[in-house]
């Protein structure tokens, strides 16, 4: 899973911040679990967006 996370971070790093947030929120709305939200929050922190 760590490899896939790095690949996703790499893809997101190539787009502007607003688009990154839209992509993340779209994914989160499709999954909708509390754990997913926590993981997204952690990803955003690591990307310096929070």
Secondary structure, 3 states (H helix, E strand, C coil): CHHHHHHHHHHHHCCCHHHHHHHHHHHHHHHCCHHHHHHHHHHHHHCCCC
